[in-house]
Amino acid sequence: MTVLRKELFHLPEGVIYLDGNSLGPLPVNAEARAREVMTREWGQDLIRAWNTADWISLPKKVGDRIGRIIGAPEGSVATGDTLSIKVYQALAAALKMNPDRRAILSDSGNFPTDLYMAQGLIGTIDKGYELRTPAPEDVVDAITDEVAVVMLTHVDYRTGRMHDMAAITRAAHAVGAVMIWDLAHSAGAVPVDMVGSGAEFAVGCTYKYLNGGPGAPAFIYARPDIVETVQPALAGWMGHEEPFAMDPDYRPAMSTERLRVGTPPILQLSVLDAALDAWDGLSMDDVRAASIRLSDLFIAEVERLCPTLTLASPRDAGVRGSQVSFRFEHGYSAIQALIDRGVIGDFRAPDIMRFGFAPLYLDEGDIRAAADHVATVINDSLWNDPKYQTRSRVT
């Protein structure tokens, strides 16, 4: 089954967009949805729209749609806030589930925010917790009965290296540890089976492969059998059992809704809801197969045309997400030269040229053309132009 749905996205003429693993393109229907929310719902109904447009139910509706993409049952995914906040919530709740242990296990390749949030939580609690970060390949051996929580990002943000979710979750549970998965580079990119994995928690953002727009709301999954015992560290009014009872004492909702914090961002959730229409009727297995075809083709073409570049991603697609990275000493300036030629990827320090593959709007012709541009930039040393040497704040 073809998964190509280019007509559903705004893609500028002459641009090959290989950065959907950082910010997905604008869905065509998102503009109309945003206008509807602003002019009709907010503009005409004002505060009544919480009821007339059912804004209050939007976080759950969108959560259920994300749930179908990550293999989670209805009612198990809550949306809102940011991924950093969701990491903090999941980690704090997980530690309370293992009160006699003091080790948090992640890995040295994890996204910095996840590690920062763990460090901040450790400082806040101030009860002797430690964060352990072995190399990614050493994680399983580091899962001992001292570990309270294993917190990992499923697909590495730099190289696309992918952890074995099922195997690591089993290893965590074998020693009584709680498992948290960060799906930032997985949701909408690779098949995920949260139910099958057995993991207690998962978190993720929606502005990458799910195309929810810059700053789009995050999500958090809690395994249904534990949700009524999860103790939220951030007890916001939208996580209360009856928010509008205005009860001075917190009573958590008897569902994943207890992991909501503040007032939901309706404009952003509405755009995300519209963006998720692109996934209707799609199989993640089909998306994955198309992604592998495109990324394997890109690797083959770039290596054929640019033998000086070093593949930083796993060659085996079975342990690689939907992105491909090459190492190059002058990677930042090379990416700037590519962007100038209409091929948009991005750079991650110290030397990673990173490219994302979203088969909903990329085809084989795009990939071959992109590889040709990479060859021109590298082989003709276009990256050496002084205008590509000054780094912007966002790389």
Residue pairs with C-beta under 8 A, 6 or more apart in sequence:
1 283
1 286
2 290
3 282
3 286
3 287
3 290
3 359
3 360
4 290
4 359
4 360
4 361
4 362
4 363
5 278
5 360
5 361
6 360
6 361
6 363
7 28
8 27
8 28
8 29
8 277
8 278
8 360
8 361
9 25
9 26
9 27
9 28
9 211
9 278
9 360
9 361
10 25
10 26
10 27
10 28
11 17
11 25
11 361
14 342
15 342
15 343
15 344
16 342
16 343
16 344
16 362
16 366
16 369
16 370
16 373
17 25
17 344
17 358
17 361
17 362
18 343
18 344
18 345
18 355
18 356
18 357
18 362
18 370
19 344
19 345
19 346
19 355
19 356
20 208
20 209
20 211
20 356
20 357
20 358
20 361
21 185
21 189
21 208
21 209
21 322
21 323
21 354
21 355
21 356
21 357
21 358
22 208
22 346
22 354
22 356
23 207
23 208
23 214
24 207
24 208
24 209
24 210
24 211
24 212
24 213
24 275
24 358
25 211
25 361
26 211
26 213
27 211
27 271
27 274
27 275
27 277
27 278
29 274
29 275
29 277
30 211
30 213
30 271
30 274
30 275
32 274
33 270
33 271
33 273
33 274
34 267
34 270
34 271
34 274
36 270
37 53
37 266
37 267
37 270
38 267
41 49
41 52
41 53
41 55
42 49
42 266
45 52
45 53
49 55
50 56
55 264
55 266
58 264
58 266
58 269
58 270
58 273
59 78
59 79
59 80
59 217
59 238
59 257
59 260
59 264
59 269
60 75
60 78
60 79
60 257
61 273
62 79
62 217
62 269
62 272
62 273
62 276
63 76
63 77
63 78
63 79
63 219
63 256
64 74
64 75
64 77
65 273
65 276
65 279
66 72
66 77
66 79
66 187
66 204
66 206
66 210
66 219
66 276
67 73
67 74
67 76
67 77
67 194
67 221
68 279
69 187
69 188
69 192
69 210
69 276
69 279
69 284
70 77
70 183
70 186
70 187
70 192
70 194
70 202
70 204
70 221
71 191
71 192
71 193
71 194
71 195
71 196
71 197
72 194
72 195
72 202
72 221
73 195
73 224
75 224
75 255
75 256
76 194
76 221
76 222
76 223
76 224
76 227
76 256
77 219
77 220
77 221
77 256
78 219
78 220
78 222
78 256
78 257
78 259
78 260
79 206
79 217
79 218
79 219
79 264
79 269
79 272
80 217
80 218
80 238
80 260
80 261
80 262
80 264
80 265
80 269
81 217
81 218
81 260
81 261
81 262
82 205
82 215
82 217
82 218
83 113
83 182
83 184
83 203
83 204
83 205
83 218
84 113
84 116
84 117
85 218
85 234
85 261
86 203
86 204
86 218
86 219
86 220
86 259
87 113
87 114
87 117
87 118
87 151
87 180
87 182
87 203
88 117
88 120
88 121
88 233
88 234
89 220
89 232
89 233
89 234
89 259
89 261
90 151
90 180
90 201
90 202
90 203
90 220
90 222
91 104
91 117
91 118
91 121
91 149
91 151
91 180
92 121
92 232
92 233
92 234
93 201
93 222
93 230
93 231
93 232
93 233
93 259
94 148
94 149
94 151
94 178
94 180
94 200
94 201
95 104
95 121
95 125
95 129
95 148
95 149
96 231
97 148
97 178
97 200
97 226
97 229
98 148
98 149
98 176
98 177
98 178
101 146
101 147
101 148
101 177
102 127
102 128
102 129
102 130
102 146
102 148
103 129
103 130
103 132
103 144
103 146
103 147
103 148
104 118
104 122
104 129
104 130
104 131
104 132
104 147
104 148
104 149
104 151
105 132
105 134
105 139
105 142
105 143
105 147
105 149
105 150
105 151
105 177
106 114
106 115
106 118
106 131
106 132
106 133
106 150
106 151
106 152
107 133
107 134
107 135
107 136
107 138
107 139
107 152
108 133
108 134
108 135
108 136
109 135
109 136
109 153
109 156
109 158
109 159
109 161
110 133
110 151
110 152
110 153
110 182
111 153
111 157
111 182
111 184
114 151
114 153
114 182
115 131
115 133
118 131
118 151
119 131
121 129
121 233
122 129
122 130
122 131
129 148
132 142
132 147
134 141
134 142
136 156
136 161
136 163
139 150
139 152
139 163
139 168
140 167
140 168
140 171
143 150
143 168
143 171
143 172
143 174
143 175
143 177
144 175
145 175
145 176
147 172
147 175
147 177
148 177
148 178
149 177
149 178
149 179
149 180
150 168
150 172
150 177
150 178
150 179
150 180
151 180
151 182
152 163
152 168
152 180
152 181
152 182
153 163
153 181
153 182
153 184
153 185
154 162
154 163
154 165
154 181
154 182
154 183
154 185
154 186
154 190
154 192
154 321
155 161
155 162
155 163
155 184
155 185
155 186
155 189
155 190
155 321
155 322
155 323
156 162
156 185
156 321
157 184
157 185
157 348
158 312
158 325
158 348
158 352
158 354
159 312
159 313
159 314
159 325
159 352
160 185
160 313
160 314
160 320
160 321
160 322
160 323
160 324
160 325
161 313
161 314
161 319
161 320
161 321
162 190
162 314
162 319
162 320
162 321
164 319
165 181
165 192
165 193
165 197
165 199
166 193
166 196
166 197
168 179
169 179
169 181
169 197
169 198
169 199
170 198
172 178
172 179
173 179
173 198
178 200
178 201
179 197
179 198
179 199
179 200
179 201
180 199
180 200
180 201
180 202
180 203
181 194
181 197
181 199
181 201
181 202
181 203
182 202
182 203
182 204
183 192
183 202
183 203
183 204
184 203
184 204
184 205
184 208
185 208
185 209
185 321
185 322
185 323
186 192
186 204
186 321
187 204
187 205
187 206
187 208
187 209
187 210
187 219
188 208
188 209
188 210
188 211
188 279
188 287
188 358
189 208
189 209
189 287
189 288
189 291
189 321
189 322
189 323
189 358
190 284
190 288
190 291
190 321
190 322
191 284
191 285
191 288
192 202
192 284
194 202
194 221
194 223
198 223
199 223
200 222
200 223
200 226
201 220
201 221
201 222
201 223
202 220
202 221
203 218
203 219
203 220
203 221
204 218
204 219
205 216
205 218
205 219
206 212
206 216
206 217
206 218
206 219
206 272
206 275
207 213
207 214
207 215
207 216
208 356
209 322
209 356
209 358
210 216
210 272
210 275
210 276
210 279
211 275
211 278
212 268
212 271
212 272
212 275
213 268
213 271
213 272
213 275
215 268
216 268
216 271
216 272
217 264
217 265
217 268
217 269
217 272
220 256
220 259
221 256
222 230
222 256
222 259
227 254
227 255
227 256
227 258
228 254
228 255
230 252
230 258
230 259
231 252
232 239
232 252
232 258
232 259
232 261
234 261
235 250
235 252
236 260
236 261
236 262
237 243
237 262
238 257
238 260
238 261
238 262
238 263
238 264
239 250
239 252
239 253
239 257
239 258
239 259
239 260
239 261
240 247
240 250
240 251
240 252
240 253
241 251
241 252
241 253
241 254
242 251
252 258
253 260
278 360
287 359
287 360
288 322
290 359
291 322
291 357
291 358
291 359
292 317
293 359
293 364
294 357
294 359
294 362
294 363
294 364
294 367
295 317
295 320
295 322
295 323
295 324
295 357
296 317
297 364
297 367
297 368
298 324
298 355
298 357
298 367
298 370
298 371
299 311
299 313
299 315
299 324
301 367
301 368
301 371
301 372
302 309
302 326
302 371
302 374
302 375
303 309
303 311
305 371
305 372
305 374
305 375
305 379
306 374
306 375
306 378
306 379
308 328
308 378
309 326
309 327
309 328
309 353
309 374
309 378
310 326
310 327
310 328
311 324
311 325
311 326
311 327
312 325
312 326
312 327
312 352
313 320
313 323
313 324
313 325
313 326
314 320
322 356
322 357
322 358
323 354
323 355
323 356
323 357
324 354
324 355
324 357
325 348
325 352
325 353
325 354
325 355
326 352
326 353
327 351
327 352
327 353
328 334
328 351
328 353
328 378
329 351
330 383
330 384
331 347
331 351
331 352
331 353
332 347
332 388
332 391
332 395
333 383
333 384
333 385
333 388
333 389
334 353
334 377
334 378
334 382
334 383
334 388
335 345
335 346
335 347
335 353
335 395
336 383
336 387
336 388
337 377
337 382
337 383
337 385
337 388
338 344
338 345
338 373
338 374
338 377
339 345
340 388
341 373
341 376
341 377
342 373
343 369
343 370
343 373
343 374
345 353
345 354
345 355
345 356
346 354
346 395
347 353
347 354
347 395
348 354
348 395
349 395
355 370
357 367
376 382
377 383
382 388
